[in-house]
Amino acid sequence: MSLDTNAETSATPEGQPVLSIQGIYKSFGGVHAVDGCSFEVNKGSITGLIGPNGAGKTTLFTIVTGFIKPDSGSVLLHGKDVTGEEPHELFHKGLVRTFQIPHEFHGLTTLENLMAVPAEQDGENLFKTWFMPGAVAKREAEVRALAEDTLSFLGLDRVRDELAGNLSGGQKKLLELGRSMMSGAEIVLLDEPGAGVNPTLLLQLGEKIQRLNEERGITFCIVEHNMDMIARLCDPVVVMAAGSVLTQGNMDDIRKDQRVLEAYLGSQTAEAS
């Protein structure tokens, strides 16, 4: 089942850049959090973004999705400059992100969290609520049906009526993924989806991401510290260090790259000292 959303459709061919990050710089005081970062995410890919703590990965995601503005550089979506656009504008263009700490509506049920996602629902319009109750009811039924399908896809049926704040960490990550599905997103940036997730749910989460990519054509870019998850899902893999791209390629080559080993070992040495 599908639901019409406000996400703009693109004519970007499969395998061509759907998201281009070009020379992004961002400083906070004297700290260069993102330092001339450039890479592309091709349509239909699951691109991994890895690097030691402090490499600038989450800050870059925050810039790309419009929550903060870069000092310089450009973000292109389907070849069009969207640098500095607001998160809700990018949402309507099919670009969404998840967070390291899930941002669920903890006082709503799992089902209600999903139903709240689609934009500009008829029930939000006072005129339609008063004078077009049939249209409102029809739209709500469509949204509910899609939410039920999404719960089934994610394996969250048994917690459909549970308050989202009571879900486990792994269930909340699955719910975040479901909210992305409900938005009709074409491109989803996942920020550490595996953090705090038990091994069983981690495998389930990875399988759902892979299915959404293969069956529904959703493009993913994933920040993750679990290298097994990255190796299983991602090609290519982009490595960031000190705010810029160190290298990129397939995971086998990344693991053999001495610069990558030095970047991680250097970070660990610094943290230990």
C-alpha positions as CSV (number, residue, x, y, z in Angstrom):
1,M,0.0,0.0,0.0
2,S,1.2,3.5,-0.7
3,L,0.0,6.9,0.3
4,D,0.3,10.2,-1.5
5,T,2.8,12.5,0.2
6,N,4.2,15.9,-0.5
7,A,7.7,14.5,-1.2
8,E,8.8,15.7,-4.7
9,T,9.6,12.9,-7.1
10,S,12.9,13.0,-8.9
11,A,14.1,12.0,-12.3
12,T,17.6,11.2,-11.1
13,P,18.7,7.9,-12.8
14,E,19.6,4.9,-10.8
15,G,23.3,5.0,-9.8
16,Q,23.6,8.7,-10.3
17,P,24.2,11.3,-7.5
18,V,20.9,12.1,-5.7
19,L,22.7,13.9,-2.9
20,S,25.9,15.9,-3.5
21,I,27.9,17.4,-0.6
22,Q,30.3,20.0,-1.9
23,G,33.0,21.6,0.1
24,I,31.1,22.0,3.4
25,Y,32.8,24.0,6.2
26,K,31.4,24.5,9.6
27,S,33.2,25.9,12.7
28,F,32.1,26.4,16.2
29,G,34.4,29.0,17.8
30,G,37.8,27.8,16.8
31,V,36.9,24.2,16.2
32,H,36.5,23.1,12.6
33,A,33.7,20.5,13.0
34,V,33.4,20.0,9.2
35,D,36.4,21.0,7.1
36,G,35.8,21.0,3.4
37,C,33.8,17.8,3.3
38,S,32.8,16.6,-0.2
39,F,31.2,13.3,-1.4
40,E,28.1,12.0,-3.2
41,V,25.3,9.6,-2.4
42,N,24.1,7.7,-5.5
43,K,20.4,6.9,-6.0
44,G,19.6,3.4,-4.9
45,S,22.7,3.0,-2.8
46,I,23.2,2.3,0.9
47,T,26.2,4.5,1.6
48,G,28.1,4.1,4.9
49,L,29.6,7.1,6.6
50,I,32.2,6.1,9.3
51,G,35.0,7.7,11.2
52,P,36.3,8.1,14.8
53,N,34.4,10.1,17.3
54,G,34.6,13.8,16.6
55,A,35.1,13.3,12.8
56,G,32.1,15.6,12.0
57,K,29.7,12.9,10.8
58,T,26.6,14.0,12.9
59,T,27.3,17.7,12.3
60,L,27.4,17.0,8.6
61,F,24.0,15.2,8.7
62,T,22.6,18.2,10.7
63,I,23.8,20.6,8.0
64,V,22.6,18.5,5.1
65,T,19.1,18.2,6.6
66,G,18.8,21.9,7.3
67,F,19.0,22.0,11.1
68,I,22.1,24.3,11.1
69,K,23.6,26.3,8.3
70,P,27.1,25.7,6.9
71,D,29.7,28.5,6.9
72,S,30.3,27.7,3.2
73,G,29.9,24.9,0.7
74,S,26.8,23.5,-1.0
75,V,24.3,20.7,-0.7
76,L,22.6,19.5,-3.9
77,L,19.5,17.4,-4.0
78,H,18.7,15.9,-7.4
79,G,21.2,18.4,-8.8
80,K,19.4,21.4,-7.2
81,D,21.1,23.6,-4.6
82,V,19.2,23.2,-1.3
83,T,21.9,24.6,1.0
84,G,20.3,26.2,4.1
85,E,16.7,25.2,3.3
86,E,14.7,24.4,6.4
87,P,14.1,20.8,7.6
88,H,10.4,20.9,6.7
89,E,11.2,22.1,3.2
90,L,13.6,19.2,2.7
91,F,11.0,16.8,4.2
92,H,8.7,17.8,1.4
93,K,11.4,17.1,-1.1
94,G,11.9,13.6,0.2
95,L,15.0,14.0,2.4
96,V,14.7,13.0,6.1
97,R,17.0,11.9,8.9
98,T,16.8,9.9,12.1
99,F,18.7,10.7,15.3
100,Q,21.2,8.9,17.6
101,I,18.5,9.3,20.3
102,P,15.1,8.6,18.9
103,H,12.7,11.6,18.9
104,E,9.4,9.7,19.3
105,F,6.2,11.3,20.7
106,H,6.5,9.3,24.0
107,G,2.9,10.1,25.0
108,L,1.4,8.7,21.8
109,T,1.1,5.0,21.0
110,T,3.3,3.4,18.4
111,L,0.5,3.5,15.8
112,E,-0.3,7.1,16.6
113,N,3.4,8.1,16.1
114,L,3.2,6.7,12.6
115,M,-0.1,8.3,11.8
116,A,1.2,11.7,12.9
117,V,3.9,11.8,10.2
118,P,2.2,12.5,6.8
119,A,2.1,16.2,6.2
120,E,-1.0,18.4,5.6
121,Q,-3.6,15.9,6.6
122,D,-7.2,16.9,6.1
123,G,-7.9,16.7,9.8
124,E,-5.5,19.6,10.4
125,N,-7.7,21.9,8.2
126,L,-10.5,23.4,10.3
127,F,-12.7,24.1,7.2
128,K,-12.4,20.5,6.1
129,T,-13.1,19.2,9.6
130,W,-16.3,21.2,9.8
131,F,-17.6,21.0,6.2
132,M,-15.9,18.0,4.7
133,P,-16.0,15.3,7.4
134,G,-16.2,12.5,4.8
135,A,-12.9,13.6,3.2
136,V,-11.3,13.8,6.6
137,A,-12.5,10.3,7.6
138,K,-11.3,8.9,4.2
139,R,-7.8,10.4,4.6
140,E,-7.5,9.2,8.2
141,A,-8.5,5.7,7.1
142,E,-5.8,5.7,4.4
143,V,-3.2,6.9,6.9
144,R,-4.2,4.4,9.5
145,A,-4.1,1.5,6.9
146,L,-0.6,2.6,5.8
147,A,0.5,2.8,9.5
148,E,-0.8,-0.7,10.1
149,D,1.1,-2.0,7.1
150,T,4.2,-0.3,8.3
151,L,3.9,-1.8,11.8
152,S,3.5,-5.2,10.2
153,F,6.6,-4.7,7.9
154,L,8.7,-3.7,10.9
155,G,7.4,-6.5,13.2
156,L,5.9,-4.0,15.7
157,D,2.3,-5.2,15.5
158,R,2.3,-6.4,19.1
159,V,3.3,-3.0,20.4
160,R,0.9,-1.0,18.2
161,D,-1.1,0.3,21.2
162,E,1.9,0.7,23.6
163,L,3.0,4.2,24.4
164,A,6.1,4.9,22.4
165,G,8.0,6.1,25.5
166,N,7.7,2.5,26.9
167,L,9.4,0.8,23.9
168,S,12.9,-0.7,24.1
169,G,15.8,1.1,22.4
170,G,15.7,-1.2,19.5
171,Q,11.9,-0.9,19.0
172,K,12.3,2.9,19.1
173,K,14.9,2.7,16.3
174,L,12.5,0.6,14.3
175,L,9.8,3.2,14.9
176,E,12.1,5.9,13.7
177,L,12.6,3.9,10.5
178,G,8.8,3.5,10.2
179,R,8.3,7.3,10.6
180,S,10.7,7.7,7.6
181,M,8.6,5.2,5.6
182,M,5.4,7.1,6.5
183,S,7.0,10.3,5.1
184,G,7.4,8.9,1.7
185,A,11.1,9.8,1.8
186,E,13.3,9.0,-1.1
187,I,16.6,9.6,0.8
188,V,17.0,8.7,4.5
189,L,20.0,9.7,6.6
190,L,20.3,7.3,9.5
191,D,22.4,8.5,12.5
192,E,23.7,5.5,14.4
193,P,20.7,3.2,14.0
194,G,22.5,0.4,15.8
195,A,23.4,2.4,19.0
196,G,21.9,0.8,22.0
197,V,20.2,-2.0,20.0
198,N,20.4,-5.6,21.1
199,P,22.0,-8.0,18.6
200,T,18.6,-9.6,17.6
201,L,16.9,-6.4,16.9
202,L,20.0,-5.1,15.2
203,L,19.9,-7.9,12.7
204,Q,16.1,-7.2,12.2
205,L,16.8,-3.5,11.7
206,G,19.5,-4.2,9.1
207,E,17.2,-6.6,7.2
208,K,14.4,-3.9,7.1
209,I,16.8,-1.3,5.8
210,Q,18.0,-3.7,3.1
211,R,14.5,-4.6,2.1
212,L,13.4,-0.9,1.9
213,N,16.4,-0.3,-0.4
214,E,15.8,-3.3,-2.6
215,E,12.0,-3.4,-2.7
216,R,11.1,0.3,-2.5
217,G,14.2,2.0,-3.9
218,I,14.9,4.1,-0.8
219,T,18.4,5.5,-0.8
220,F,20.2,5.5,2.5
221,C,23.2,7.1,4.0
222,I,24.2,5.6,7.4
223,V,26.4,6.9,10.2
224,E,27.3,3.9,12.3
225,H,30.1,2.6,14.5
226,N,29.1,-1.1,14.2
227,M,31.5,-2.1,11.4
228,D,29.8,-5.5,10.9
229,M,26.5,-3.7,10.1
230,I,28.3,-1.3,7.8
231,A,30.1,-4.2,6.0
232,R,26.8,-6.1,5.7
233,L,24.7,-3.2,4.3
234,C,26.9,-0.5,2.7
235,D,28.7,0.0,-0.5
236,P,30.3,2.4,-0.9
237,V,31.7,3.4,2.5
238,V,32.9,7.0,3.1
239,V,35.5,7.6,5.9
240,M,35.6,11.0,7.6
241,A,38.4,12.2,9.9
242,A,39.0,15.7,11.3
243,G,36.0,17.0,9.5
244,S,36.8,15.9,5.9
245,V,36.7,12.8,3.8
246,L,39.8,10.6,4.3
247,T,38.9,8.0,1.7
248,Q,36.0,6.0,0.2
249,G,35.4,2.7,-1.4
250,N,34.2,-0.8,-0.6
251,M,34.6,-2.1,2.9
252,D,37.3,-4.6,2.1
253,D,39.5,-1.8,0.8
254,I,38.6,0.5,3.7
255,R,39.7,-2.1,6.2
256,K,43.2,-2.4,4.6
257,D,43.8,1.4,4.3
258,Q,46.6,2.4,6.7
259,R,45.2,5.9,6.9
260,V,41.9,4.6,8.3
261,L,43.7,2.5,10.8
262,E,45.8,5.4,11.9
263,A,42.7,7.7,12.2
264,Y,40.9,5.2,14.5
265,L,44.0,4.3,16.5
266,G,44.9,8.0,16.9
267,S,41.5,8.7,18.2
268,Q,41.6,5.9,20.7
269,T,45.0,6.9,21.8
270,A,43.8,10.5,22.4
271,E,40.8,9.3,24.3
272,A,43.0,7.0,26.5
273,S,45.5,9.8,27.4
